[in-house]
Amino acid sequence: MTVTTEVAGLDTGDYFQPVRRDFEVRAPQFFLDPCDVGEMFPPANSNGAYEGVLPSLVLNHCALPWERLIADEQPKSVPWLALLTLGPHEPVPEPGAGPTGLRTGTVSQFLAAKSGVLGPAIDPSTVDATVLASSMQSIVLPGATFQAIVPRLDELRYLAHVRRTDTAGQAACDGDEHGWYANVWSNRFPDSRRVDGAGTRNLVCLASLEGFAPYLGPGAVLPTKPDGTPVDVQLAVLASWTFVSNPDADESFADLLRALVPQRSGDAADLLLCVPLPPNTPASPAADRLRQGYVPLDLHTSVGDRTFAWYRGPLTPVRARALPPQPPRPALHSGLSQGADRCAAEDGSTHWTSSSQLTIYLPEQGVFDLSYAAAFETGRALALSDRAFALALLGARRAAYAKLNRIGERLSTGRFDAVPVADLVGPRTHRNLFASRTSDLRQTFARLPDTAVTCKTPRPVRHRPNAVTELHALLDRCDVRELLVQQVADELSPVTDWLADLTLLHNVPFDRLVPDERLLPIESIRFFHIDPSWIEALVDGALSVAVDSSRDAVLHTAWRQPLLGAVRSKAGRVRARRRGRDDLAVATDGGPPPARSGLLIRSAVVAGWPGLVVTADDGHTGVLRMETLSQNVMIVLFDGVPETVTLSEPWHGLRLGVEEGDLIRLRRPDGIPLGQTLSAGRDLSRFWRAPAGQPAERVIALGQLVHALGATPVGPEIGAALLATQLVQAPLRLTFAPPAAPRGESR
């Protein structure tokens, strides 16, 4: 690209020299960005009954399989990538390559000629030097294995397709913003033989076939070694994973979902976020506390004593009672509030200024409840650790003081008592006031007698009160409060954004949410309510970092409710902002927050199915937050208390294969079942390239399968998408609903 500069109407000669910059747009060739790799099925490192499943891989970049040409003479519709399923001992071993047979080296080493090994027909001189020096992975296959399992040129187009799906019910979306994904699937079923009572470990590789087109056609022959056997073939591996296929395993999606529900009692209370108690536990204050979600934690007092205190985070198994409000602050009167309507009363909300106010003592038990005190200190610590938030809050405070000082200064003169308070903050207040009175002054001068009488009327002197008293008097006026929040709205915007995230528990340490592992055991799901008082204490703690004096405390008290109203109205847009999708916004207003709830999942289903779909009331209850907190922990917050919650497999990562009994359910292009099946019966091997015991066993001869499907109501025009539609296995889902109420009773 060359950029030149010209000035219209001026001859600059050669003063501005052209600027040239060279750049190259390069598609991935030997390695992939990990962000381009999505769901894998079967999940990596899983152990399940996968004998009827064809491994598949979701690519978050939907055009990736067609961004390169497998050969110059091949059309763009032929993918350059293929997903290969390998059994144990099929790759050629190499010392230091590890049990999978994958080799690591540079691109330059991969493209270098090797004796007895066939590599891709790619000229190293056509590859950029930085790419040649980059690290990559590869695998070497025996020639016979390569010819047996690698798809033919005429089969490759069936093994990759594009899907579009709605990702609103997922924790994250790494694909196209409109939900487009590429799906590449393997033409080979996994090796599911039992070995010593266990299954067989399979390796799946996303391999590049660029430069191998001459060896993928019908009747293609590989070069031979001196002994007459085909040479080995080295392929670039862009992604890989392993899994164990075991017909007796119970780690499938359905098995993992069933494991989330306790089977010992069937009691719905077992799904609540509280410490489980043994059956027939006698009633006691401690047992009641445990059932309400509290846990006892060690407490070291300031005098050195060691005891315990009750603690419960914001996630509660029952609806938490609101904390009692504080008594209203007595109003301070001064001349600044004369002639203006004062707020009749405080907002009645609970406003806390220190964690000591939130320390609860239980005299009947002789212990403390530090739940809300810990919430206050947590909010304060998070605010102090975020420099950008602290600076934004201090900047908004300075802007508010500047506005209040201007209003107070002008009201103290007595000249602006009749001026609306909204006109007192402008830079032209004096000029506007003089202009409004010009006509009155002219009429007054016209009525003066010819002989003027000099008289002096002393102007009443108003003394400005001290800063705190003046601030109290101004902020007792509702019009001043409303005007103040409007005037500093821009300065408060980053503050309210940060607080909106905080109200949805973003950045709150996990041990504040789940203080005891027994609350969320391995392979479990727990439902909860959200304690609004805990959230308010958390926010008060965060806002307390800007309170250094009594003047700051007055300002903080005055603008707290308008500020919280802005935070509540933004809470429904936090997920949309973080995901970059406006359609994920939930309508929330600035009023008191409604009852909210959520769930926590700790299971291998979170790691194995990162696109897990969670919906409430079939999507009618909004999702405020859905996020994976760790490899196997997910949190979901709902804007309300739903009647039903459903967990489903990700739609863009649906499994491909055959149904139980080796059935293929026939479907229309739009996915609607035709009510018929293509039955392979016990003769599924009739669609294999070769019978069992040969290298090509379990490899589908796609031409034969497509021909058989063409003789069914599906029709003869079968492409990649329609073939995948026939092989999609029915998605699984689990729905939680309240138990049915007996007749005559409400649920």
C-alpha positions in Angstrom: 0.0 0.0 0.0 1.3 3.4 -1.0 0.0 6.6 0.6 0.6 10.1 -1.0 -0.2 13.5 0.5 -1.5 16.6 -1.4 -2.6 20.0 -0.3 -5.4 21.5 -2.4 -4.4 24.8 -4.0 -0.8 24.6 -2.9 2.3 23.3 -4.8 4.3 21.4 -2.2 6.9 20.1 -4.6 8.6 17.0 -3.3 8.1 18.0 0.4 5.6 15.1 1.0 7.1 11.9 -0.1 5.0 8.8 -0.8 4.9 6.2 2.0 4.9 2.6 1.1 4.0 -0.3 3.5 3.8 -3.9 2.5 1.5 -6.3 4.3 0.2 -9.8 3.7 -3.1 -11.4 4.6 -2.3 -15.0 5.4 -4.7 -17.8 6.2 -3.7 -20.4 8.8 -1.7 -23.2 7.2 0.4 -25.1 9.8 -1.2 -24.2 13.1 -4.3 -22.5 14.5 -5.1 -19.9 17.0 -6.6 -21.7 20.0 -9.5 -19.3 19.9 -10.5 -20.7 16.5 -11.1 -24.2 18.1 -14.5 -24.7 19.7 -16.4 -27.8 21.0 -14.9 -31.2 20.5 -17.0 -34.3 20.6 -16.4 -36.7 22.2 -15.0 -34.3 24.8 -11.3 -34.2 25.4 -10.1 -36.8 28.0 -13.6 -38.1 28.5 -14.5 -41.8 29.0 -17.9 -42.8 27.5 -19.8 -45.1 25.2 -18.9 -43.6 21.9 -19.0 -46.6 19.6 -21.9 -45.1 17.5 -20.5 -41.6 17.3 -18.4 -39.9 14.6 -15.9 -37.5 16.2 -16.5 -33.9 15.2 -14.9 -30.5 15.9 -16.5 -27.0 15.8 -14.4 -24.2 14.4 -15.3 -20.7 15.6 -14.1 -19.2 12.3 -16.8 -20.5 9.9 -14.8 -20.1 6.6 -11.7 -21.8 7.9 -12.1 -25.2 6.1 -12.3 -23.4 2.7 -9.7 -20.6 3.2 -7.0 -22.5 1.4 -6.9 -24.8 -1.6 -6.0 -28.4 -1.2 -4.4 -28.0 -4.7 -4.4 -25.3 -7.3 -6.6 -27.3 -9.7 -9.2 -28.2 -7.1 -12.3 -26.1 -6.5 -12.8 -24.0 -3.4 -15.7 -26.2 -2.3 -13.2 -29.0 -1.4 -11.9 -28.4 2.2 -8.2 -28.5 2.9 -8.8 -30.0 6.4 -9.8 -33.4 7.5 -10.6 -34.9 10.9 -8.8 -38.2 11.4 -9.7 -40.8 14.1 -6.8 -43.0 15.0 -6.6 -46.0 17.2 -3.7 -46.9 19.5 -0.4 -47.8 17.8 -1.5 -46.5 14.4 0.8 -43.5 14.3 4.5 -44.2 13.6 6.2 -43.9 17.0 9.2 -41.7 17.5 11.4 -41.3 20.7 10.2 -38.4 22.7 6.9 -38.1 20.7 4.8 -39.2 23.7 2.1 -41.8 23.8 -0.1 -40.1 21.1 2.6 -40.1 18.5 2.4 -36.3 17.9 5.7 -34.7 17.0 6.6 -31.1 17.8 9.1 -29.1 15.6 9.3 -26.0 13.4 7.6 -25.6 10.1 11.0 -25.6 8.4 11.8 -29.0 9.9 8.4 -30.3 8.8 8.8 -29.2 5.2 12.4 -30.5 4.9 12.8 -33.7 2.8 13.1 -36.9 4.8 14.1 -40.4 3.7 11.2 -42.8 3.6 8.7 -40.1 4.6 6.3 -38.3 2.2 5.5 -34.7 3.2 3.2 -32.1 1.5 4.1 -30.7 -1.8 4.7 -27.2 -0.4 7.8 -25.2 -1.5 9.4 -23.7 1.6 10.4 -20.6 -0.4 6.7 -19.7 -0.6 6.3 -19.6 3.2 7.2 -16.5 5.2 10.4 -16.7 7.3 8.5 -16.1 10.5 6.1 -19.0 9.8 9.1 -21.3 9.0 10.5 -20.6 12.4 7.2 -21.2 14.2 6.5 -24.3 16.2 3.9 -26.8 15.0 2.7 -30.4 15.5 2.7 -33.2 13.0 2.0 -36.9 12.9 3.5 -39.7 10.8 1.2 -42.5 9.6 2.2 -45.7 7.8 1.4 -45.5 4.1 -1.2 -48.2 4.3 -3.0 -46.5 7.2 -3.0 -43.2 5.3 -4.6 -44.7 2.3 -7.1 -46.6 4.4 -8.5 -43.8 6.6 -7.9 -40.5 4.8 -11.0 -39.2 2.9 -10.9 -39.3 -0.8 -11.1 -36.1 -2.8 -14.7 -36.7 -3.7 -15.6 -37.3 -0.1 -14.0 -34.3 1.5 -16.9 -32.0 0.6 -19.3 -34.0 2.7 -17.1 -33.8 5.8 -17.4 -30.1 6.5 -20.4 -27.8 6.7 -21.5 -24.5 8.3 -24.1 -24.2 11.0 -25.9 -21.1 12.4 -27.2 -21.3 15.9 -28.5 -19.0 18.6 -25.9 -18.6 21.3 -28.1 -16.5 23.7 -28.4 -19.5 26.1 -24.6 -20.1 26.3 -22.0 -18.7 28.7 -19.8 -17.4 25.9 -19.5 -17.3 22.2 -16.1 -17.4 20.5 -17.6 -17.8 17.0 -19.1 -15.4 14.5 -21.2 -12.6 16.1 -24.2 -13.9 14.2 -23.8 -17.5 15.4 -22.1 -19.0 12.3 -19.7 -22.0 12.9 -17.9 -24.5 10.8 -18.2 -28.2 11.7 -15.7 -30.8 10.6 -16.4 -34.5 11.3 -14.6 -37.7 10.9 -15.4 -40.5 8.5 -14.4 -43.2 11.0 -16.1 -44.6 14.1 -13.9 -44.9 17.2 -12.2 -48.1 18.3 -14.4 -49.3 21.1 -12.8 -52.6 22.0 -12.5 -53.5 25.6 -8.9 -53.8 26.8 -8.3 -55.3 30.3 -11.9 -54.4 31.3 -11.5 -50.8 30.0 -12.1 -49.0 26.8 -9.7 -48.0 24.0 -8.1 -44.6 23.8 -8.6 -42.8 20.5 -6.7 -39.9 19.0 -8.5 -37.3 16.8 -6.4 -35.0 14.7 -7.4 -32.0 12.5 -4.9 -32.6 9.7 -4.0 -30.5 6.7 -4.3 -32.2 3.4 -2.8 -29.3 1.4 -0.2 -30.7 -1.0 -1.5 -34.3 -0.9 -4.1 -34.1 -3.6 -2.3 -36.5 -6.0 -2.6 -39.2 -3.4 -6.3 -38.8 -2.6 -7.9 -39.7 -5.9 -9.2 -43.1 -6.9 -6.4 -45.6 -7.6 -3.7 -43.2 -6.2 -0.5 -45.0 -5.3 2.1 -43.8 -2.8 5.8 -43.9 -3.5 7.5 -47.0 -2.1 10.5 -47.7 0.2 13.4 -49.8 -1.0 11.6 -52.8 0.5 8.6 -52.2 -1.7 6.2 -51.0 1.1 4.5 -47.6 0.8 6.4 -44.7 2.4 5.2 -43.1 5.6 3.2 -39.9 5.4 3.7 -36.9 7.6 0.7 -34.6 8.1 0.5 -31.2 9.8 -1.8 -31.4 12.8 -3.7 -28.1 13.7 -5.7 -29.5 16.6 -5.9 -32.8 18.5 -7.4 -34.5 21.5 -7.9 -37.9 22.9 -10.8 -39.8 24.5 -11.6 -43.3 25.7 -14.5 -45.2 24.0 -15.8 -47.7 26.5 -19.2 -49.4 26.0 -19.5 -49.8 29.7 -18.7 -46.2 30.7 -21.2 -43.7 32.1 -19.7 -40.3 31.3 -21.9 -39.4 28.4 -23.9 -36.1 28.4 -27.0 -37.9 29.6 -25.1 -39.8 32.3 -23.5 -36.6 33.6 -26.8 -34.7 33.7 -28.5 -37.6 35.6 -25.6 -37.5 38.1 -26.5 -33.9 38.9 -29.7 -35.0 40.6 -29.3 -36.7 44.0 -30.9 -40.1 43.8 -30.8 -41.0 47.5 -33.9 -39.2 48.6 -35.5 -37.5 45.6 -36.1 -34.5 47.9 -36.0 -31.1 46.0 -34.2 -29.6 49.0 -31.1 -31.6 48.1 -30.7 -29.2 45.1 -30.5 -26.1 47.3 -27.3 -24.4 48.2 -26.8 -25.5 51.8 -24.8 -28.0 53.8 -26.5 -31.4 53.6 -27.6 -32.7 57.0 -28.0 -36.4 57.9 -31.6 -37.7 57.9 -33.6 -37.1 61.1 -31.3 -34.3 62.3 -32.9 -33.0 65.5 -34.2 -29.4 65.4 -31.7 -26.8 66.9 -30.7 -23.2 66.2 -27.5 -24.5 64.5 -29.4 -26.9 62.2 -31.8 -24.1 61.3 -28.8 -21.9 60.4 -27.3 -24.7 58.2 -30.5 -25.2 56.4 -30.6 -21.5 55.7 -27.3 -21.7 53.9 -25.0 -20.5 56.7 -21.6 -22.2 57.5 -19.5 -21.8 60.6 -16.1 -20.2 60.0 -13.1 -19.6 62.3 -13.1 -16.2 63.8 -10.1 -14.5 65.5 -11.2 -11.6 67.6 -9.3 -8.4 68.0 -8.4 -9.4 71.6 -6.9 -12.6 70.5 -9.7 -15.0 71.2 -10.5 -17.8 68.8 -14.1 -18.8 68.2 -16.4 -19.1 65.2 -18.9 -16.9 63.4 -21.8 -17.6 61.0 -21.3 -16.6 57.4 -23.6 -16.8 54.4 -22.8 -15.3 51.0 -25.2 -13.7 48.6 -26.5 -17.0 47.3 -29.1 -18.4 49.7 -31.3 -21.5 49.7 -34.2 -19.4 51.0 -35.5 -15.9 50.5 -33.4 -13.7 52.8 -35.1 -11.2 55.1 -34.3 -7.6 54.5 -32.1 -5.8 57.0 -34.0 -3.2 59.1 -33.6 0.4 57.8 -31.6 3.0 59.7 -33.4 5.9 61.3 -33.6 9.0 59.0 -31.1 11.7 59.3 -32.4 15.0 60.8 -32.5 17.7 58.3 -30.5 20.9 58.6 -32.3 24.2 57.8 -30.6 27.2 56.5 -31.3 30.2 54.3 -30.3 28.2 51.3 -33.4 26.0 51.5 -35.8 28.8 52.0 -38.3 29.1 49.2 -37.6 25.6 47.9 -39.5 22.3 48.5 -37.5 20.0 50.7 -37.6 16.2 50.3 -40.4 15.1 52.7 -38.4 12.2 54.0 -35.5 10.0 53.3 -35.8 7.2 50.8 -36.2 4.6 53.6 -33.4 2.4 52.2 -30.7 0.8 54.3 -27.5 2.8 54.0 -24.4 1.5 55.7 -21.2 3.4 56.2 -19.0 0.8 57.9 -18.8 -2.9 58.4 -19.2 -2.4 62.2 -22.8 -1.4 61.5 -23.4 -4.7 59.7 -21.9 -6.9 62.4 -24.8 -8.9 63.9 -24.6 -10.4 67.4 -26.8 -13.4 68.2 -27.2 -13.3 72.0 -29.1 -16.6 72.3 -26.1 -18.4 70.6 -23.3 -16.1 71.8 -21.8 -15.8 68.3 -21.6 -13.2 65.6 -23.1 -13.3 62.1 -20.6 -11.6 59.9 -22.3 -12.1 56.5 -23.1 -8.5 55.7 -20.0 -7.1 57.4 -17.9 -9.4 55.1 -20.0 -8.2 52.1 -19.1 -4.5 53.0 -15.4 -5.2 53.3 -15.4 -7.3 50.1 -16.9 -4.4 48.1 -14.5 -2.0 49.7 -11.5 -4.2 48.9 -12.6 -4.7 45.3 -13.0 -0.9 44.8 -9.6 -0.2 46.3 -8.0 -2.8 44.0 -9.5 -1.2 40.9 -7.6 2.1 40.2 -9.8 3.0 37.3 -13.0 2.8 39.4 -11.5 4.7 42.3 -10.3 7.5 40.1 -13.7 7.6 38.3 -15.6 7.8 41.6 -13.3 10.6 42.9 -13.6 12.5 39.6 -17.4 12.3 39.9 -17.2 13.6 43.5 -15.1 16.6 42.4 -17.5 17.4 39.6 -20.4 17.3 42.0 -18.7 19.6 44.5 -18.0 22.1 41.7 -21.7 22.1 40.8 -22.8 22.4 44.4 -20.4 25.2 45.1 -21.7 27.2 42.2 -25.3 26.7 43.3 -24.5 27.6 46.9 -22.5 30.7 45.9 -25.3 32.1 43.8 -28.1 31.4 46.2 -26.1 33.1 49.0 -26.2 36.4 47.2 -30.0 36.6 47.5 -30.3 37.6 43.8 -31.3 34.3 42.4 -34.0 33.1 44.9 -36.6 33.2 42.1 -34.4 31.5 39.5 -35.0 27.8 38.9 -32.2 25.7 40.3 -31.5 24.2 36.9 -30.4 27.7 35.7 -27.9 28.2 38.5 -25.2 25.9 37.1 -24.8 27.5 33.7 -21.9 29.9 32.9 -24.2 32.7 31.8 -26.5 32.9 34.8 -25.7 36.5 35.7 -26.0 37.7 32.1 -29.3 35.9 31.6 -30.7 37.4 34.8 -29.6 40.9 33.8 -31.2 40.5 30.3 -34.5 39.3 31.9 -34.6 42.5 34.0 -33.6 45.0 31.4 -37.1 45.9 30.4 -38.1 46.4 34.0 -35.1 48.7 34.6 -36.1 50.9 31.6 -39.6 51.3 32.9 -38.3 52.2 36.3 -35.9 54.9 35.0 -38.8 56.4 32.9 -40.9 56.9 36.1 -38.2 58.7 38.0 -38.9 62.4 38.8 -36.9 65.2 37.1 -35.3 66.1 40.3 -33.7 62.9 41.5 -33.6 62.2 45.2 -30.6 60.3 46.4 -31.3 57.6 48.9 -29.4 54.6 49.9 -31.1 51.3 50.8 -28.7 48.9 52.5 -28.5 45.5 50.8 -29.3 42.6 53.2 -26.1 40.7 54.0 -26.2 37.0 53.9 -23.4 35.0 55.4 -22.7 31.7 53.8 -22.9 28.9 56.3 -20.0 26.4 56.8 -19.4 23.9 54.0 -21.1 20.9 55.7 -24.2 22.9 56.8 -24.5 24.4 53.3 -24.2 21.0 51.7 -26.9 19.5 54.0 -29.2 22.4 53.1 -28.7 22.1 49.4 -29.0 18.3 49.3 -32.2 18.4 51.4 -33.8 19.9 48.3 -35.2 17.3 45.8 -34.6 19.5 42.8 -30.9 19.9 43.7 -30.5 16.1 44.1 -32.0 15.4 40.8 -30.1 18.2 39.0 -26.8 17.0 40.6 -27.1 13.5 39.2 -28.0 14.8 35.8 -25.1 17.2 35.7 -22.5 14.6 36.6 -24.0 11.7 34.6 -21.0 11.5 32.3 -18.6 11.3 35.2 -20.8 8.7 36.9 -21.2 6.5 33.8 -18.0 4.4 34.4 -18.9 4.2 38.1 -22.4 2.8 37.5 -21.1 0.4 34.8 -18.6 -1.0 37.3 -21.2 -1.2 40.1 -23.7 -2.9 37.7 -21.1 -5.6 37.2 -20.6 -5.8 40.9 -24.3 -6.3 41.6 -24.1 -9.4 39.4 -21.1 -10.6 41.5 -18.5 -10.2 38.8 -15.0 -10.2 40.3 -16.3 -11.3 43.7 -14.0 -14.0 45.0 -15.6 -17.5 44.8 -15.0 -18.3 48.4 -17.3 -15.3 49.3 -20.0 -17.0 47.2 -19.5 -20.6 48.2 -17.5 -20.5 51.5 -17.6 -24.3 52.0 -17.0 -27.1 49.5 -19.9 -29.1 51.0 -22.3 -26.5 49.6 -21.3 -27.5 46.0 -20.0 -31.1 45.8 -18.4 -32.6 42.7 -21.0 -33.4 40.0 -23.8 -31.4 41.4 -26.2 -28.5 40.6 -27.4 -26.1 43.3 -30.2 -23.5 43.0 -30.3 -20.4 45.1 -32.0 -17.0 45.7 -29.9 -13.8 45.7 -29.9 -11.8 48.9 -30.5 -8.1 48.0 -29.3 -6.9 51.4 -25.9 -8.6 50.8 -25.7 -6.9 47.4 -26.5 -3.5 48.9 -23.8 -4.0 51.6 -21.4 -4.9 48.8 -22.2 -1.7 46.9 -22.0 0.4 50.0 -18.6 -1.0 50.7 -17.4 -0.1 47.2 -18.8 3.5 47.5 -17.2 4.0 50.9 -13.8 4.5 49.3 -14.8 8.0 48.3 -15.9 9.0 51.8 -13.0 10.8 53.6 -14.9 13.5 55.6 -18.4 14.4 56.9 -18.8 16.5 53.7 -18.2 13.4 51.6 -20.6 11.4 53.8 -23.4 13.9 53.2 -22.9 13.8 49.4 -22.7 10.0 49.4 -26.0 9.8 51.3 -27.7 12.2 49.0 -26.8 10.7 45.6 -26.9 7.1 46.7 -30.5 6.3 45.7 -30.3 8.0 42.2 -26.9 6.3 41.7 -28.4 2.9 42.7 -31.3 3.5 40.4 -28.9 4.0 37.5 -27.0 0.8 38.5 -30.2 -1.3 38.6 -31.3 0.0 35.2 -27.8 -1.0 33.8 -27.7 -4.4 35.4 -29.9 -5.9 32.6 -27.4 -4.8 30.0 -24.2 -6.1 31.6 -24.3 -9.4 29.8 -25.1 -7.7 26.5 -22.2 -5.3 26.9 -19.8 -8.1 27.8 -20.9 -10.3 24.9 -21.3 -7.5 22.4 -24.9 -8.5 21.6 -27.7 -6.0 22.2 -30.3 -8.8 22.0 -29.1 -10.3 25.2 -30.2 -7.2 27.2 -32.9 -7.8 29.9 -35.3 -4.9 30.5 -34.6 -3.6 34.1 -35.6 -0.3 35.6 -34.3 1.8 38.4 -36.8 0.7 40.9 -36.3 -1.8 43.8 -34.7 -5.0 42.4 -37.1 -7.9 42.0 -36.6 -11.3 43.5 -33.7 -12.9 41.6 -32.3 -16.4 41.6 -29.7 -18.6 39.9 -27.8 -21.8 39.8 -24.3 -23.2 40.2 -23.1 -26.3 38.3 -19.9 -28.2 39.3 -19.6 -31.0 36.8 -17.5 -32.4 34.0 -20.4 -31.5 31.7 -19.2 -27.8 31.9 -15.7 -28.8 30.7 -16.8 -31.3 28.1 -19.6 -29.1 26.7 -18.4 -25.5 27.0 -21.4 -24.4 24.9 -23.9 -25.9 27.4 -27.3 -24.2 26.9 -29.2 -23.0 29.9 -32.7 -21.5 29.6 -35.4 -20.6 32.1 -39.1 -20.9 31.4 -38.3 -21.6 27.7 -36.5 -18.3 27.5 -39.3 -16.2 29.0 -37.2 -15.4 32.1 -34.2 -13.3 31.4 -30.6 -14.4 32.0 -28.5 -11.7 33.7 -25.3 -13.6 33.9 -24.0 -16.9 32.5 -20.3 -17.5 33.0 -17.9 -20.3 33.4 -15.9 -19.6 36.5 -13.4 -22.5 36.2 -13.0 -25.5 34.0 -15.9 -27.3 35.6 -17.9 -24.6 37.4 -20.6 -22.4 35.9 -22.8 -19.7 37.4 -26.2 -18.5 36.0 -28.2 -15.6 37.4 -31.9 -15.1 36.4 -33.9 -11.9 36.5 -36.7 -13.5 38.6 -37.5 -16.9 40.0 -38.3 -19.3 37.1 -40.7 -22.2 37.2 -38.5 -24.4 35.0 -34.8 -24.5 34.1 -33.5 -26.6 31.1 -29.9 -27.7 30.4 -29.3 -28.7 26.7 -26.5 -29.8 24.5 -25.0 -26.9 22.4 -26.8 -26.8 19.1 -23.8 -25.9 17.0 -21.9 -28.9 18.4 -24.5 -31.6 18.0 -23.2 -35.2 17.8 -23.1 -37.1 14.5 -23.4 -40.8 14.2 -26.0 -43.5 14.3 -28.8 -44.1 16.8 -29.1 -47.2 19.0 -29.6 -50.2 16.8 -27.4 -48.7 14.0 -30.4 -46.6 12.8 -30.2 -43.4 10.8 -33.3 -41.3 11.2 -34.3 -39.6 7.9 -35.0 -35.9 8.0 -36.0 -33.1 5.7 -33.4 -30.4 5.0 -35.1 -28.3 7.7 -34.5 -31.1 10.2 -38.1 -32.2 10.5 -38.2 -36.1 10.8 -39.7 -38.0 7.9 -40.8 -40.8 10.2 -38.5 -43.3 8.4 -35.1 -44.8 9.1 -32.2 -46.1 7.2 -31.5 -49.3 9.0 -28.1 -50.9 8.8 -29.2 -53.6 11.2 -26.3 -55.7 12.2 -24.6 -55.0 8.9 -23.3 -51.5 9.5 -20.0 -52.7 8.0 -21.7 -52.7 4.6 -20.9 -49.0 4.6 -17.3 -49.5 5.6 -14.4 -49.3 3.2 -13.0 -52.6 4.4 -14.2 -55.4 6.8 -13.1 -55.7 10.4 -9.5 -56.5 11.0 -8.1 -54.4 8.2 -6.7 -50.9 8.4 -9.8 -49.4 6.9 -12.2 -50.9 9.4 -14.8 -48.5 10.8 -14.1 -46.1 8.0 -17.3 -45.0 6.2 -17.4 -45.3 2.4 -19.3 -42.0 2.0 -20.1 -42.7 -1.6 -22.0 -45.8 -0.7 -23.8 -44.2 2.2 -24.9 -41.2 0.1 -26.1 -43.5 -2.7 -28.2 -45.5 -0.1 -29.7 -42.3 1.3 -30.5 -41.1 -2.2 -32.8 -44.0 -2.7 -34.9 -42.9 0.3 -37.4 -40.0 0.6 -34.4 -37.8 1.4 -33.8 -37.5 -2.3 -30.8 -37.8 -4.6 -29.5 -34.3 -4.1 -27.5 -34.8 -1.0 -24.8 -32.3 0.0 -22.7 -31.8 3.1 -25.4 -30.1 5.1 -28.2 -32.6 4.2 -25.9 -35.6 5.0 -25.0 -34.1 8.4 -28.7 -33.6 9.1 -29.3 -37.3 8.6 -26.5 -38.2 10.9 -27.3 -35.8 13.7 -28.2 -37.6 16.9 -31.2 -36.4 18.9 -30.0 -33.6 21.3 -30.3 -34.3 25.0 -31.7 -32.0 27.7 -32.7 -32.1 31.3 -35.5 -29.9 32.7 -35.9 -29.0 36.4 -39.4 -28.1 37.5 -41.1 -27.8 40.9 -42.9 -30.9 42.1 -46.5 -31.2 41.1 -48.8 -29.8 43.8 -51.6 -32.1 45.2 -55.0 -31.4 43.8 -56.5 -28.4 45.5 -53.2 -26.9 46.5 -51.0 -24.3 44.8 -47.4 -25.0 44.0 
